[in-house]
Amino acid sequence: MRLTLPPRWSAGLRSREVALTLSARNLALWTKAPGINPEQGELDNAFSDVRFVIPTAPQARYWLLRVDWGF
């Protein structure tokens, strides 16, 4: 989502243009895969039918606010 400030506000900040951009990543899990991290891999032992999962941390959820300030 991008929001450009009105020219009057930008002039008050001594700039030509000011824009704010809000973005986010990894807000929800959109799969039916079991566990907390669907990207973790499985190891298959060639000598038996035993399968196990190496536990890894899931990707972080984060928000990013960017300010574009044009002079």
Number of C-alpha atoms within 10 A of each C-alpha: 8 12 11 14 13 11 13 12 14 18 14 9 13 13 14 14 18 20 15 14 13 12 11 11 11 12 10 7 10 8 8 7 10 7 10 13 15 15 12 13 12 11 10 12 10 8 6 7 8 9 11 11 10 9 12 12 9 13 12 8 10 10 10 9 11 11 13 11 14 11 11
